[in-house]
Amino acid sequence: MNRYPLWKYITVAVALLIGFIYALPNFFGEAPAVQVSSNRATLKVDAGILPRIEDILQQAQVAADGIFVEPNGIKIRLKDGDAQLKAKDALEKALNPDPANADYVIALNLLTASPKWLTHIGALPMYLGLDLRGGVHFLLQVDMPGAQAKRLDSISADLRTLLRDKNVRHAGIDREGDRIVINFRDAGTRDKARAAIAADMADLSLVEQDDAGSLRLVATLKPEALVKLREYAIKQNINTLHNRINELGVAEPVIAQQGADRIVVQLPGVQDTAKAKDILGRTATLEIRMVDDTPGALERALAGQVPFGTELYTERGGAPLLVKKQVVLTGERLTDAQAGFDSQTNEPAVHLTLDSSGARIFRDVTRESVGKRMAILLIEKGRGEVVTAPVIRSEIGGGRVQISGRMTTQEANDTALLLRAGSLAAPMNIIEERTIGPSLGAENIKKGFDSTLWGFVAIAVFMIIYYQVFGVISVVALAANLLFLVALLSMLQATLTLPGIAAIALALGMAIDANVLINERVREELRNGLPPQTAITTGYERAFGTILDSNITTLIAGLALLIFGSGPVRGFAVVHCLGILTSIFSAVVVSRALVNLIYGRQKKLTKVAIGQVWKPDADTAK
């Protein structure tokens, strides 16, 4: 009656074995490591450099616990922090003899301390969140006025293209604060332009102005367009930050909106906070403008009289350059950026690919400006730098552009990284920065582990005293549930945070609740006078429906937290939902397998050790 077929016992045993193997790496902790990665687009870090790294470590008398070749570089696991710092210094001196022009990035890191055989079968520890592992926390403020100004500059360029395509002549388009002013020579042309703009640009509100004989059309963004712009700026910046952090190789970062114009960024495990801060805080965007080659204009600008509508810059070689403020093309039209070399001069260069609209604009501008100079600027942290200012020799089509000139390979690689990661819709400022050290994270882990351990011990003592052998079975099933939960989190490479540890503790209480329902149901059947074997079967069958109903309703609540929550709430929800699934399996299948092993083969079973069973007839006899 209470016997499982052999395949069920094998299934439970295999599940427990797999759970043990994949949960095991979490108990080895992390070891200090050094990561070696490429600092140049043309330099690959692969197994070919391993002998050199081993020789450097041997000369520095640093023993490595393991060297791992990964897609983004080579990681060297070491015994302690002193060996980590010693290895970093030795590798830095040997691999980068010129620090100003480094070929490799030598960074501190952390690796799992689990044995190699576990790593080879893909048994890795779960990721730890910022509060457990340590790392850096940033709060970024998005410059919404800057986003609006950038949008208006883009609209100005689009208006020029639109009016040119519609063959509408104007006397100049300028941005004045939060509005765009278009000048005309006659009212008929202005009416024609207004109709064309209204048909193609629904986000603009148009107003006619006549000042001192000047016919003007003033365009401003509609209120609903401003709302969309703010939402877009936040979403675009979050996407860009995701791309940039992916370039840094940070595992499981947290990037979320906070309030109307702020973004929270958490980077667990990052030790080089200066590098992370530099990458996140940079607002590199590309702008293409025309150079003002009017005779005498540059001389007047150098004398302090900068002509209206122009700005004075300095090229990388130190030569002054007068650039028009009008933006021909922005980085929003950019789809890809790769570092490489100029095919003719073999100098470091950045190869850009434009979208269809950008390619058309660039083709038209170069066709109309043959013989003139075009400045390509990199705008970073509000400051512009002229990367190159070549003379346009002919029309450039196809959407492929190359920028080069007086840049090192590292500068070309950094420029391509920033542009490839995406253009920020608005500048951002870091208004809060917190660093959580590994020691504080270790303390949080110890407290979370202790709370879970003592909670488990308290539950185990109560269950064994109250339910005797069935209590022991319930405790073993509870331990299996914890094992399955940790293994699943590790296999999914989920991120564990303090709320996640709280969810594990909650899962223990919910899992033991299912065993309590089963034990009490078996007791009830025994009180009703059923034989022990029948009581066990009936108790498990009738308790299963109640267990399933209660867990499904709880799972629905957990899924709601997972779908609509963010940050720590989602971390709690993931562990909570997985804990529900593992608790059903452990409470029903694992515990039933143990009960069947102990009692199932006893044909003449007269009683079971499930604690005191109070029978109604015993009470009436008194």
C-alpha positions as CSV (number, residue, x, y, z in Angstrom):
1,M,0.0,0.0,0.0
2,N,2.7,2.5,1.0
3,R,5.4,1.5,-1.4
4,Y,7.0,3.5,-4.1
5,P,8.2,1.9,-7.3
6,L,12.0,1.8,-7.7
7,W,12.1,4.6,-10.3
8,K,10.5,7.1,-7.8
9,Y,13.2,6.4,-5.2
10,I,15.9,6.8,-7.9
11,T,14.3,10.1,-9.0
12,V,14.3,11.4,-5.4
13,A,17.9,10.2,-4.9
14,V,19.1,11.8,-8.2
15,A,17.3,15.1,-7.3
16,L,19.0,15.2,-3.9
17,L,22.4,14.4,-5.5
18,I,22.1,17.1,-8.1
19,G,20.8,19.6,-5.5
20,F,23.8,18.8,-3.3
21,I,26.3,19.3,-6.1
22,Y,24.9,22.6,-7.3
23,A,24.4,24.0,-3.8
24,L,27.9,23.0,-2.8
25,P,29.8,25.9,-4.5
26,N,28.0,28.5,-2.3
27,F,29.7,27.1,0.8
28,F,33.3,27.7,-0.4
29,G,33.0,31.4,-0.5
30,E,35.0,33.7,-2.7
31,A,38.8,34.1,-3.2
32,P,40.7,37.3,-4.3
33,A,41.7,37.3,-7.9
34,V,43.3,39.5,-10.6
35,Q,41.7,39.9,-14.0
36,V,43.7,40.7,-17.1
37,S,41.8,42.0,-20.1
38,S,42.6,43.9,-23.3
39,N,42.8,47.7,-23.4
40,R,43.0,47.8,-27.2
41,A,40.6,46.8,-29.9
42,T,43.3,45.0,-31.8
43,L,44.8,43.1,-28.9
44,K,43.2,39.8,-27.8
45,V,43.8,38.2,-24.4
46,D,43.6,34.5,-24.9
47,A,45.4,31.3,-24.0
48,G,48.5,32.5,-25.9
49,I,49.5,34.9,-23.2
50,L,49.2,32.3,-20.4
51,P,52.9,31.3,-20.4
52,R,53.9,34.9,-20.1
53,I,51.5,35.5,-17.1
54,E,52.7,32.3,-15.4
55,D,56.3,33.4,-15.9
56,I,55.6,36.9,-14.4
57,L,53.9,35.4,-11.3
58,Q,56.7,32.9,-10.8
59,Q,59.3,35.7,-10.9
60,A,57.2,37.6,-8.4
61,Q,57.0,34.5,-6.2
62,V,53.2,34.5,-6.3
63,A,51.5,31.1,-6.3
64,A,48.2,31.1,-8.1
65,D,45.4,28.8,-7.0
66,G,44.0,28.7,-10.6
67,I,44.1,30.5,-13.9
68,F,41.0,30.7,-16.0
69,V,40.6,31.8,-19.6
70,E,37.3,33.5,-20.2
71,P,35.8,35.5,-23.2
72,N,36.6,38.8,-21.6
73,G,40.1,38.0,-20.4
74,I,42.1,35.9,-18.0
75,K,41.3,35.6,-14.3
76,I,43.9,34.4,-11.7
77,R,42.7,33.1,-8.4
78,L,45.0,33.7,-5.4
79,K,45.1,32.7,-1.7
80,D,44.7,36.0,0.1
81,G,44.6,39.8,-0.4
82,D,48.3,40.3,0.0
83,A,49.0,37.9,-2.9
84,Q,46.3,39.6,-4.9
85,L,48.0,43.0,-4.5
86,K,51.4,41.6,-5.2
87,A,50.2,39.9,-8.3
88,K,48.5,43.0,-9.6
89,D,51.6,45.1,-9.1
90,A,53.8,42.5,-10.9
91,L,51.5,42.1,-13.8
92,E,51.0,45.9,-14.1
93,K,54.7,46.5,-14.3
94,A,55.5,43.7,-16.7
95,L,52.5,44.0,-19.1
96,N,52.2,47.8,-19.1
97,P,55.7,49.2,-19.1
98,D,54.2,52.6,-20.2
99,P,51.3,53.3,-17.9
100,A,50.2,56.2,-20.0
101,N,49.7,53.9,-23.0
102,A,48.6,50.7,-21.3
103,D,48.0,47.6,-23.4
104,Y,46.2,45.6,-20.7
105,V,43.7,46.3,-17.9
106,I,44.8,44.7,-14.7
107,A,41.9,44.8,-12.2
108,L,41.1,43.4,-8.8
109,N,38.3,40.9,-8.8
110,L,36.7,38.1,-6.8
111,L,36.3,34.4,-7.9
112,T,34.6,31.5,-6.4
113,A,36.9,29.3,-4.2
114,S,35.1,26.1,-5.2
115,P,37.2,23.2,-6.6
116,K,37.9,23.0,-10.3
117,W,35.8,19.9,-10.9
118,L,32.7,21.8,-9.7
119,T,33.5,24.7,-12.0
120,H,34.0,22.4,-15.0
121,I,30.5,20.9,-14.7
122,G,28.9,24.4,-14.4
123,A,28.3,24.3,-10.7
124,L,28.8,28.0,-9.8
125,P,27.7,29.9,-6.7
126,M,24.7,32.3,-7.0
127,Y,25.5,36.0,-7.4
128,L,25.4,38.1,-4.3
129,G,23.8,41.5,-4.2
130,L,25.3,44.8,-3.1
131,D,24.3,44.4,0.5
132,L,26.0,40.9,0.7
133,R,29.0,41.2,-1.5
134,G,29.9,44.8,-1.3
135,G,30.3,47.2,-4.2
136,V,29.2,50.7,-5.2
137,H,25.9,52.5,-5.2
138,F,25.3,55.6,-7.4
139,L,22.4,58.0,-7.5
140,L,22.3,59.9,-10.8
141,Q,20.4,63.1,-11.5
142,V,19.2,63.5,-15.1
143,D,19.5,67.0,-16.6
144,M,16.0,67.4,-18.0
145,P,16.6,71.0,-19.4
146,G,19.7,69.5,-21.2
147,A,17.5,66.8,-22.7
148,Q,15.0,69.4,-23.9
149,A,17.9,71.5,-25.4
150,K,19.3,68.5,-27.2
151,R,15.9,67.5,-28.6
152,L,15.4,71.1,-29.9
153,D,18.8,71.0,-31.6
154,S,17.8,67.7,-33.3
155,I,14.5,69.2,-34.4
156,S,16.3,72.3,-35.8
157,A,18.4,70.0,-38.0
158,D,15.2,68.1,-39.1
159,L,13.4,71.3,-39.9
160,R,16.2,72.4,-42.2
161,T,16.1,69.0,-44.0
162,L,12.3,69.2,-44.2
163,L,12.1,72.7,-45.7
164,R,14.9,71.9,-48.1
165,D,13.0,68.8,-49.3
166,K,9.8,70.8,-49.6
167,N,11.7,73.5,-51.6
168,V,10.7,76.1,-49.0
169,R,13.2,78.9,-48.7
170,H,13.8,80.5,-45.3
171,A,16.1,83.2,-43.9
172,G,17.6,81.2,-41.0
173,I,16.6,78.7,-38.3
174,D,17.9,79.4,-34.7
175,R,17.2,78.0,-31.3
176,E,16.5,80.6,-28.7
177,G,16.1,79.0,-25.3
178,D,13.2,76.5,-25.3
179,R,11.9,77.6,-28.7
180,I,13.0,77.4,-32.4
181,V,12.7,80.6,-34.5
182,I,12.4,80.4,-38.3
183,N,12.8,83.6,-40.3
184,F,11.1,84.3,-43.6
185,R,11.2,87.0,-46.2
186,D,7.5,86.9,-47.2
187,A,4.2,85.7,-45.6
188,G,3.4,83.3,-48.4
189,T,6.5,81.3,-47.9
190,R,5.9,81.3,-44.1
191,D,2.4,79.9,-44.6
192,K,3.7,77.2,-46.9
193,A,6.4,76.3,-44.3
194,R,3.8,76.2,-41.5
195,A,1.6,73.8,-43.4
196,A,4.6,71.5,-44.2
197,I,5.8,71.5,-40.6
198,A,2.3,71.0,-39.1
199,A,1.9,68.0,-41.4
200,D,5.2,66.3,-40.6
201,M,5.9,67.3,-37.0
202,A,2.9,67.0,-34.8
203,D,4.9,67.5,-31.6
204,L,5.5,71.2,-32.4
205,S,3.2,74.1,-31.5
206,L,3.6,76.9,-34.1
207,V,3.0,80.7,-33.6
208,E,3.5,83.5,-36.1
209,Q,5.4,86.6,-35.0
210,D,6.0,89.9,-36.9
211,D,8.7,92.0,-35.3
212,A,10.1,95.1,-37.0
213,G,9.3,93.9,-40.4
214,S,10.7,90.4,-39.7
215,L,8.4,87.5,-40.5
216,R,9.0,84.7,-38.0
217,L,7.5,81.3,-37.2
218,V,8.2,80.3,-33.6
219,A,8.0,76.5,-32.8
220,T,7.8,75.1,-29.3
221,L,7.3,71.6,-28.0
222,K,3.7,70.8,-26.9
223,P,3.1,69.8,-23.2
224,E,2.4,66.2,-24.1
225,A,5.6,66.1,-26.2
226,L,7.6,67.4,-23.2
227,V,6.2,64.6,-21.0
228,K,7.2,62.0,-23.6
229,L,10.6,63.6,-23.8
230,R,11.2,63.3,-20.1
231,E,10.0,59.6,-20.2
232,Y,12.2,58.9,-23.2
233,A,15.3,60.6,-21.5
234,I,15.0,58.4,-18.5
235,K,14.4,55.2,-20.5
236,Q,17.2,56.0,-23.0
237,N,19.7,56.8,-20.2
238,I,18.8,53.5,-18.4
239,N,19.3,51.5,-21.6
240,T,22.6,53.3,-22.2
241,L,23.8,52.6,-18.6
242,H,22.9,49.0,-19.1
243,N,25.1,48.9,-22.3
244,R,28.0,50.6,-20.6
245,I,27.9,48.4,-17.6
246,N,27.8,45.4,-19.9
247,E,31.0,46.7,-21.4
248,L,32.5,46.8,-17.8
249,G,31.5,43.1,-17.3
250,V,29.6,43.6,-14.1
251,A,27.4,40.7,-13.2
252,E,23.7,41.3,-12.2
253,P,23.8,45.1,-11.9
254,V,20.8,47.0,-10.5
255,I,19.7,50.0,-12.6
256,A,16.3,51.5,-11.8
257,Q,14.4,54.7,-12.0
258,Q,13.8,56.6,-8.7
259,G,11.4,59.5,-8.8
260,A,10.9,61.6,-11.8
261,D,14.5,62.4,-12.8
262,R,16.8,60.1,-10.9
263,I,18.4,56.7,-11.6
264,V,19.8,54.3,-9.1
265,V,22.8,52.2,-10.2
266,Q,24.2,49.4,-8.0
267,L,27.3,47.4,-9.0
268,P,27.9,44.4,-6.8
269,G,31.5,43.2,-6.4
270,V,33.1,46.2,-8.1
271,Q,36.3,47.2,-6.4
272,D,37.6,49.7,-9.0
273,T,34.9,52.3,-8.2
274,A,36.9,55.1,-9.9
275,K,36.7,53.3,-13.3
276,A,33.0,52.6,-12.9
277,K,32.4,56.2,-11.9
278,D,34.3,57.4,-14.9
279,I,32.4,55.3,-17.4
280,L,28.9,56.0,-15.9
281,G,29.5,59.7,-15.5
282,R,30.7,60.3,-19.0
283,T,28.1,61.8,-21.3
284,A,30.0,61.4,-24.6
285,T,27.9,62.2,-27.7
286,L,28.9,62.9,-31.2
287,E,28.1,66.1,-33.1
288,I,29.0,67.0,-36.6
289,R,29.2,70.7,-37.4
290,M,30.6,72.8,-40.2
291,V,33.8,74.9,-39.8
292,D,33.5,78.6,-40.3
293,D,36.2,79.4,-42.9
294,T,35.1,83.0,-43.5
295,P,38.3,85.1,-44.1
296,G,39.3,87.0,-40.9
297,A,36.6,85.2,-38.7
298,L,39.2,83.1,-36.9
299,E,41.5,86.1,-36.2
300,R,38.6,88.1,-34.8
301,A,37.6,85.1,-32.6
302,L,41.2,84.8,-31.3
303,A,41.1,88.5,-30.5
304,G,38.0,88.0,-28.3
305,Q,35.3,88.8,-30.8
306,V,33.7,85.4,-31.5
307,P,31.2,85.8,-34.4
308,F,27.6,85.2,-33.6
309,G,26.5,81.6,-34.1
310,T,30.1,80.1,-33.8
311,E,32.3,78.7,-31.1
312,L,36.1,78.6,-30.7
313,Y,37.7,75.2,-30.2
314,T,41.1,73.8,-30.2
315,E,42.0,70.8,-32.3
316,R,44.0,67.9,-30.7
317,G,47.1,69.2,-32.3
318,G,46.7,72.6,-30.6
319,A,45.5,74.6,-33.6
320,P,42.5,76.9,-33.1
321,L,39.3,76.2,-35.0
322,L,36.1,78.2,-35.4
323,V,33.1,75.9,-35.5
324,K,29.5,76.8,-36.2
325,K,26.9,76.1,-33.5
326,Q,24.5,74.6,-35.9
327,V,24.5,70.8,-35.5
328,V,24.4,69.0,-38.8
329,L,24.2,65.5,-37.3
330,T,24.1,64.0,-33.7
331,G,25.0,60.7,-32.2
332,E,21.3,59.7,-32.2
333,R,21.8,58.7,-35.8
334,L,24.6,56.4,-34.9
335,T,24.0,52.6,-35.0
336,D,27.6,51.3,-34.4
337,A,31.1,52.4,-33.6
338,Q,34.2,50.3,-33.8
339,A,37.8,51.1,-33.1
340,G,40.2,50.2,-35.9
341,F,42.8,51.8,-38.2
342,D,42.8,54.1,-41.2
343,S,43.3,52.0,-44.3
344,Q,45.6,54.6,-45.9
345,T,47.6,56.1,-43.1
346,N,47.3,53.1,-40.6
347,E,46.5,55.6,-37.8
348,P,44.0,54.6,-35.1
349,A,40.5,55.5,-36.1
350,V,36.9,55.0,-35.2
351,H,34.5,53.6,-37.8
352,L,30.9,54.8,-37.5
353,T,27.8,53.5,-39.1
354,L,24.7,55.8,-39.5
355,D,21.1,54.9,-39.7
356,S,19.2,55.5,-42.9
357,S,18.1,59.1,-41.9
358,G,21.6,60.0,-40.8
359,A,23.1,58.6,-43.9
360,R,20.8,60.7,-46.1
361,I,21.5,63.9,-44.1
362,F,25.3,63.2,-44.2
363,R,25.2,62.5,-48.0
364,D,23.3,65.8,-48.6
365,V,25.6,67.9,-46.4
366,T,28.7,66.5,-48.0
367,R,27.4,67.0,-51.5
368,E,26.6,70.6,-50.8
369,S,29.8,71.3,-48.9
370,V,32.6,69.9,-51.2
371,G,35.8,71.8,-50.4
372,K,34.7,72.9,-47.0
373,R,35.8,71.6,-43.6
374,M,33.6,69.5,-41.4
375,A,34.3,69.3,-37.6
376,I,33.5,66.1,-35.8
377,L,33.1,66.8,-32.1
378,L,33.0,64.6,-29.0
379,I,30.9,66.3,-26.4
380,E,31.8,64.9,-22.9
381,K,30.6,66.3,-19.6
382,G,29.4,69.5,-21.2
383,R,32.7,70.2,-22.9
384,G,33.4,69.7,-26.6
385,E,36.5,68.4,-28.2
386,V,37.3,68.4,-31.9
387,V,38.3,64.9,-32.8
388,T,39.1,65.8,-36.4
389,A,38.2,68.4,-38.9
390,P,38.7,67.0,-42.4
391,V,38.1,68.7,-45.7
392,I,35.2,67.3,-47.6
393,R,36.6,66.0,-50.9
394,S,33.5,64.4,-52.3
395,E,30.0,63.3,-51.5
396,I,30.0,60.6,-48.8
397,G,27.1,58.1,-49.0
398,G,26.3,54.6,-47.7
399,G,26.2,55.7,-44.0
400,R,29.8,54.7,-43.2
401,V,32.0,57.4,-41.7
402,Q,35.5,57.3,-40.3
403,I,36.9,59.7,-37.8
404,S,40.7,59.8,-37.2
405,G,43.5,62.2,-36.5
406,R,46.0,62.5,-33.7
407,M,44.4,59.9,-31.5
408,T,46.0,56.9,-29.8
409,T,44.7,53.4,-30.0
410,Q,43.4,53.7,-26.4
411,E,41.6,56.9,-27.2
412,A,40.0,55.3,-30.3
413,N,38.9,52.3,-28.3
414,D,37.5,54.4,-25.5
415,T,35.7,56.7,-28.0
416,A,34.2,53.7,-29.8
417,L,33.1,52.1,-26.5
418,L,31.3,55.3,-25.4
419,L,29.6,55.8,-28.7
420,R,28.7,52.1,-29.2
421,A,27.2,52.0,-25.7
422,G,24.7,54.6,-26.8
423,S,24.2,58.3,-26.6
424,L,22.7,59.6,-23.4
425,A,19.5,61.4,-24.0
426,A,20.4,63.9,-21.3
427,P,23.5,64.6,-19.2
428,M,23.6,63.1,-15.8
429,N,25.4,64.1,-12.6
430,I,26.3,61.8,-9.7
431,I,24.7,63.3,-6.7
432,E,25.2,60.4,-4.3
433,E,27.9,57.7,-4.1
434,R,28.2,55.0,-1.5
435,T,30.7,52.2,-1.3
436,I,29.9,49.1,0.7
437,G,33.0,47.2,1.6
438,P,33.4,43.4,1.4
439,S,33.7,43.2,5.2
440,L,30.2,44.7,5.7
441,G,28.8,42.3,3.1
442,A,30.4,39.4,4.9
443,E,28.8,40.5,8.2
444,N,25.4,40.7,6.5
445,I,25.9,37.2,5.1
446,K,26.9,35.8,8.6
447,K,23.8,37.4,10.2
448,G,21.5,36.1,7.4
449,F,23.0,32.6,7.7
450,D,22.7,32.6,11.5
451,S,19.1,33.7,11.4
452,T,18.2,31.0,8.9
453,L,20.2,28.4,10.8
454,W,18.7,29.1,14.2
455,G,15.2,29.3,12.6
456,F,15.8,25.9,11.1
457,V,17.0,24.5,14.5
458,A,14.0,25.9,16.3
459,I,11.6,24.3,13.8
460,A,13.5,21.0,13.9
461,V,13.4,20.8,17.7
462,F,9.7,21.5,17.8
463,M,8.8,19.0,15.0
464,I,10.9,16.2,16.5
465,I,9.4,16.7,20.0
466,Y,5.8,17.0,18.8
467,Y,5.7,14.5,16.0
468,Q,8.5,12.1,16.9
469,V,9.6,10.0,13.9
470,F,7.3,11.9,11.6
471,G,8.9,15.0,12.9
472,V,12.3,13.7,12.0
473,I,11.0,12.9,8.5
474,S,9.6,16.4,8.2
475,V,12.9,17.9,9.3
476,V,14.8,15.9,6.6
477,A,12.2,17.1,4.0
478,L,12.7,20.6,5.2
479,A,16.5,20.3,4.8
480,A,15.9,18.9,1.3
481,N,13.7,21.9,0.5
482,L,16.5,24.2,1.5
483,L,19.0,22.2,-0.5
484,F,16.8,22.4,-3.7
485,L,16.2,26.1,-3.2
486,V,19.9,27.0,-3.0
487,A,20.7,24.7,-5.9
488,L,18.0,26.2,-8.1
489,L,19.2,29.8,-7.3
490,S,22.8,28.7,-8.2
491,M,21.8,27.0,-11.4
492,L,19.8,30.0,-12.5
493,Q,22.6,32.3,-11.4
494,A,20.2,34.4,-9.5
495,T,21.2,37.3,-7.3
496,L,20.8,36.8,-3.6
497,T,20.2,39.9,-1.4
498,L,19.2,40.4,2.2
499,P,15.5,40.4,1.2
500,G,16.3,37.1,-0.6
501,I,17.6,35.6,2.7
502,A,14.4,36.8,4.3
503,A,12.5,34.9,1.6
504,I,14.5,31.8,2.4
505,A,13.6,32.0,6.1
506,L,9.9,32.5,5.0
507,A,10.2,29.5,2.7
508,L,11.2,27.3,5.6
509,G,8.1,28.3,7.6
510,M,5.9,27.7,4.6
511,A,7.5,24.3,3.8
512,I,7.1,23.0,7.3
513,D,3.5,24.1,7.3
514,A,2.8,21.6,4.5
515,N,4.3,18.8,6.7
516,V,2.3,19.9,9.6
517,L,-0.9,19.6,7.5
518,I,0.2,16.1,6.4
519,N,1.0,14.9,10.0
520,E,-2.2,16.3,11.4
521,R,-4.2,14.7,8.7
522,V,-2.6,11.3,9.4
523,R,-3.4,11.9,13.1
524,E,-7.0,12.6,12.3
525,E,-7.3,9.4,10.3
526,L,-5.8,7.4,13.2
527,R,-8.3,9.0,15.5
528,N,-11.1,7.9,13.2
529,G,-10.0,4.3,13.7
530,L,-8.2,3.6,10.4
531,P,-5.3,1.2,10.4
532,P,-1.8,3.0,10.3
533,Q,-1.1,2.0,6.7
534,T,-4.4,3.3,5.5
535,A,-4.1,6.4,7.7
536,I,-0.8,7.3,6.1
537,T,-2.2,6.9,2.5
538,T,-5.4,8.7,3.2
539,G,-3.6,11.5,5.2
540,Y,-1.2,12.3,2.3
541,E,-3.9,12.1,-0.3
542,R,-6.3,14.4,1.5
543,A,-3.7,16.9,2.7
544,F,-2.3,17.3,-0.8
545,G,-5.3,19.3,-2.0
546,T,-5.1,21.7,0.9
547,I,-1.3,22.1,0.4
548,L,-1.8,22.7,-3.4
549,D,-4.5,25.3,-2.9
550,S,-2.6,27.3,-0.2
551,N,0.7,27.2,-2.2
552,I,-1.1,28.3,-5.5
553,T,-2.6,31.4,-3.8
554,T,0.7,32.3,-2.2
555,L,2.4,31.7,-5.6
556,I,0.0,34.2,-7.2
557,A,1.0,36.8,-4.7
558,G,4.7,36.1,-5.3
559,L,4.2,36.4,-9.1
560,A,2.5,39.7,-8.6
561,L,5.6,40.9,-6.7
562,L,7.8,39.6,-9.4
563,I,5.9,41.3,-12.2
564,F,5.2,44.7,-10.7
565,G,8.1,44.9,-8.2
566,S,11.6,46.2,-8.7
567,G,15.0,46.0,-7.0
568,P,14.9,44.2,-3.6
569,V,11.2,43.4,-4.0
570,R,11.9,41.3,-7.2
571,G,14.8,39.6,-5.4
572,F,12.5,38.6,-2.6
573,A,9.8,37.5,-5.1
574,V,12.2,35.2,-7.1
575,V,13.3,33.3,-3.9
576,H,9.7,33.3,-2.6
577,C,8.3,31.7,-5.8
578,L,11.1,29.1,-6.2
579,G,10.7,28.3,-2.5
580,I,7.0,27.5,-3.0
581,L,7.8,25.1,-5.9
582,T,10.6,23.3,-3.9
583,S,8.5,23.1,-0.8
584,I,5.7,21.2,-2.6
585,F,8.1,18.6,-3.9
586,S,10.0,18.2,-0.7
587,A,6.9,18.1,1.6
588,V,5.0,15.7,-0.5
589,V,7.4,13.6,-2.5
590,V,10.6,13.5,-0.4
591,S,8.7,13.0,2.9
592,R,6.4,10.4,1.4
593,A,9.5,8.5,0.1
594,L,11.0,8.4,3.6
595,V,7.7,7.3,5.2
596,N,7.4,4.5,2.7
597,L,11.0,3.4,3.4
598,I,10.4,3.3,7.2
599,Y,6.8,2.0,7.4
600,G,5.8,0.8,3.9
601,R,7.3,-2.7,4.1
602,Q,5.8,-3.5,7.5
603,K,2.7,-5.7,6.6
604,K,1.3,-5.9,10.2
605,L,1.9,-2.3,11.3
606,T,0.0,-1.6,14.5
607,K,1.2,1.9,15.3
608,V,3.3,4.8,14.0
609,A,5.5,7.3,16.0
610,I,3.6,10.5,15.2
611,G,3.1,11.8,18.7
612,Q,0.1,11.6,21.0
613,V,-3.1,10.7,19.2
614,W,-6.2,11.7,21.1
615,K,-9.1,9.4,20.4
616,P,-12.7,10.4,21.1
617,D,-13.5,7.1,22.9
618,A,-10.6,7.6,25.3
619,D,-12.1,10.9,26.4
620,T,-15.6,9.5,26.9
621,A,-14.2,6.6,29.0
622,K,-13.0,9.0,31.6
